[in-house]
């Protein structure tokens, strides 16, 4: 690869194996597929620069660690939303708002199934090979114990990225990769007209029905209370009249 100074419409120019490329900045995108080249100095045409392209293992490692954090955040949210806690002394519930909701547990089960299953056909095709395990709460964590020659979880991840970078990439981003299947699952639940929206609409309709039924019941209770009040008022008057009649009768009989 050679780089030379030439003012062509203020564009920078590079030549890679005889193929020339231009850029309005010093950065060239995808001249080499999926790579970015930043030019920092000018060279003469007869003094080529040898360059190598390597995998961004540190960037991918951080992306995997961020994935673990995001997944664990989801599990924490699900657990707190479905957790059972005893009610207060006044009867107020402290349990999660989605306790007993089957869809939430179904989502969690589907996510766990994708994350824990085999993905891809390469030498690295499961999270254990990347040093990850599940704790008792169902969250992901890097194994801190050394597993023979494989080492600790972080050591397994480093080795997998160094020796089988392509397989790790396929495992996450391939046609049947973890990220690909998770994206499909999220769309299934979260898209317009998806399962979550349908469930939300069903819950909203159910809440409206409950509200309407409660309003109708309150009207019935008010009417029933008024009817009973009038009925008992009439009964009180009847009892009073009977008492007065009995007193008059006893008086006439000389029993008063």
C-alpha positions in Angstrom: 0.0 0.0 0.0 1.3 3.5 -0.8 0.1 6.9 0.1 1.0 10.1 -1.8 0.2 13.7 -1.5 -1.9 14.9 -4.3 -4.5 17.7 -4.2 -7.4 16.3 -6.2 -10.5 18.3 -5.2 -9.1 18.5 -1.7 -9.6 14.7 -1.4 -7.0 12.4 0.2 -5.9 9.5 -2.0 -4.5 6.1 -1.3 -3.4 3.3 -3.5 -3.8 -0.3 -2.3 -2.2 -2.9 -4.6 -2.7 -0.6 -7.5 -6.3 0.2 -6.7 -6.8 3.9 -5.9 -9.4 5.3 -3.5 -10.4 8.9 -2.5 -11.9 10.4 0.6 -12.8 13.9 1.7 -11.2 13.1 5.1 -8.2 11.2 6.1 -10.3 8.1 6.8 -11.2 5.5 4.2 -14.1 3.2 4.9 -14.4 -0.3 3.4 -11.6 0.0 0.9 -10.7 -3.2 2.5 -14.0 -4.9 3.4 -15.3 -4.2 6.9 -12.1 -2.1 7.7 -11.4 1.5 8.3 -8.1 3.1 7.3 -6.9 6.4 8.7 -4.1 8.2 6.9 -1.7 10.0 9.3 1.2 11.0 7.0 2.1 11.3 3.3 4.5 8.9 1.6 6.1 8.8 -1.8 4.7 6.4 -4.4 7.9 4.4 -4.6 8.0 3.9 -0.8 5.0 1.8 0.0 3.8 1.1 3.5 3.2 -2.4 4.7 0.1 -2.7 6.8 -1.6 -5.5 8.5 -5.3 -5.9 9.5 -6.0 -7.6 12.8 -9.2 -8.5 14.7 -10.4 -6.1 17.4 -10.4 -8.7 20.2 -10.5 -6.2 23.0 -13.5 -4.5 21.4 -15.4 -7.8 21.0 -14.5 -8.8 24.5 -16.0 -5.6 25.8 -19.1 -6.2 23.7 -19.5 -9.6 25.2 -19.1 -8.2 28.7 -21.7 -5.5 27.9 -24.0 -8.3 26.6 -23.7 -10.1 29.9 -24.6 -6.9 31.8 -27.6 -6.3 29.7 -28.8 -9.9 30.0 -28.4 -9.8 33.8 -30.2 -6.5 33.9 -33.2 -8.1 32.2 -33.2 -11.0 34.6 -33.1 -8.6 37.6 -36.0 -6.7 36.2 -38.0 -9.9 35.6 -37.2 -11.2 39.1 -38.2 -8.0 40.8 -41.4 -7.8 38.8 -42.5 -11.3 39.7 -41.2 -11.6 43.2 -43.5 -12.6 46.0 -43.4 -10.7 49.3 -45.7 -11.0 52.3 -48.3 -8.2 52.5 -48.1 -5.4 55.1 -50.1 -5.5 58.3 -52.7 -3.3 56.6 -53.0 -5.8 53.8 -51.1 -3.9 51.2 -49.3 -6.1 48.7 -45.5 -5.8 48.4 -45.2 -8.4 45.6 -44.0 -7.6 42.1 -46.7 -6.1 39.8 -46.3 -9.1 37.4 -46.3 -11.9 39.9 -48.0 -14.9 38.4 -47.9 -13.6 34.9 -47.2 -16.5 32.6 -46.0 -14.4 29.7 -43.1 -12.9 31.7 -41.8 -16.3 32.7 -42.2 -17.4 29.1 -40.1 -14.6 27.9 -37.4 -15.4 30.5 -37.5 -19.1 29.6 -37.2 -18.2 25.9 -34.2 -15.9 26.5 -32.5 -18.5 28.7 -33.0 -21.2 26.1 -31.4 -19.2 23.4 -28.4 -18.0 25.5 -27.7 -21.5 26.9 -28.1 -23.5 23.7 -25.5 -24.3 21.0 -25.1 -21.6 18.4 -23.1 -22.0 15.2 -21.1 -24.9 13.9 -17.6 -23.6 14.7 -15.1 -24.8 17.2 -16.6 -22.3 19.7 -20.4 -22.6 19.8 -21.5 -22.2 23.4 -21.1 -19.7 26.2 -19.3 -22.1 28.5 -16.4 -22.1 26.0 -16.3 -18.3 26.5 -16.0 -18.8 30.2 -19.6 -18.0 31.1 -21.9 -20.0 33.5 -25.3 -19.4 35.0 -25.7 -18.6 38.7 -28.6 -19.7 40.9 -30.7 -16.7 39.9 -30.3 -17.5 36.2 -27.8 -14.7 35.5 -24.6 -15.0 33.5 -21.2 -14.7 35.2 -17.6 -15.5 34.2 -16.4 -18.6 35.9 -13.9 -17.6 38.6 -12.6 -21.2 39.1 -9.9 -22.6 36.9 -11.1 -25.6 34.8 -8.0 -27.6 34.2 -6.0 -26.5 31.1 -9.0 -24.2 30.1 -8.3 -21.8 32.9 -10.8 -19.3 34.4 -13.7 -17.9 32.6 -11.9 -14.7 31.5 -8.9 -16.8 30.3 -11.2 -19.0 28.2 -12.8 -15.9 26.6 -9.4 -14.5 25.7 -8.2 -17.8 24.3 -11.4 -18.2 22.2 -11.0 -14.8 20.7 -7.4 -15.3 19.9 -7.7 -18.8 18.4 -11.3 -18.8 17.0 -12.3 -15.2 16.4 -14.5 -16.2 13.4 -16.3 -18.9 15.3 -17.1 -16.5 18.2 -18.4 -14.0 15.6 -20.5 -16.7 14.0 -21.8 -17.7 17.4 -23.3 -14.3 18.1 -24.0 -12.7 14.7 -24.4 -15.7 12.4 -27.7 -16.8 10.8 -28.4 -18.9 13.8 -26.4 -16.9 16.3 -27.4 -15.7 19.7 -27.8 -12.1 18.8 -29.8 -13.0 15.7 -32.2 -15.2 17.5 -32.6 -12.8 20.4 -33.4 -10.0 17.9 -36.1 -12.2 16.3 -37.5 -13.0 19.8 -37.6 -9.3 20.8 -39.4 -8.5 17.6 -41.9 -11.3 18.2 -42.8 -9.9 21.6 -42.2 -6.2 21.1 -43.3 -5.2 17.6 -46.5 -3.5 16.8 -49.2 -6.2 17.0 -46.8 -8.5 18.9 -47.5 -10.6 21.9 -46.8 -7.9 24.5 -49.0 -5.3 22.8 -51.8 -7.9 22.4 -51.4 -8.8 26.1 -51.4 -5.1 27.1 -54.6 -4.5 25.1 -56.2 -7.6 26.7 -55.2 -6.3 30.2 -56.5 -2.8 29.4 -59.8 -4.3 28.2 -60.0 -6.4 31.4 -59.3 -3.4 33.6 -62.0 -1.4 31.8 -64.5 -4.3 32.3 -63.6 -4.4 36.0 -64.0 -0.7 36.3 -67.4 -0.8 34.6 -68.5 -3.7 36.8 -67.3 -1.9 39.9 -69.2 1.3 38.9 -72.4 -0.8 38.2 -71.9 -2.6 41.6 -71.5 0.7 43.4 -74.7 2.0 41.8 -76.5 -1.3 42.8 -75.2 -1.0 46.4 -76.4 2.6 46.7 -79.8 1.7 45.3 -80.0 -1.4 47.6 -79.0 0.7 50.6 -81.7 3.3 49.8 -84.3 0.6 49.4 -83.4 -1.1 52.6 -83.4 2.3 54.4 -86.9 3.0 53.2 -88.1 -0.5 54.1 -86.7 -0.3 57.6 -88.1 3.2 58.0 -91.6 1.7 57.1 -91.0 -1.2 59.5 -90.1 1.2 62.3 -93.3 3.1 61.7 -95.3 -0.1 61.7 -93.7 -1.3 64.9 -94.4 2.2 66.4 -98.1 2.0 65.4 -98.4 -1.5 66.8 -96.8 -0.4 70.1 -99.2 2.6 70.3 -102.1 0.3 69.6 -101.0 -2.2 72.2 -100.6 0.5 74.8 -104.1 1.8 74.0 -105.5 -1.7 74.3 -103.8 -2.4 77.6 -105.0 1.0 78.9 -108.6 0.1 78.0 -108.3 -3.3 79.7 -107.0 -1.6 82.8 -103.7 -3.1 82.4 -101.8 0.1 81.8 
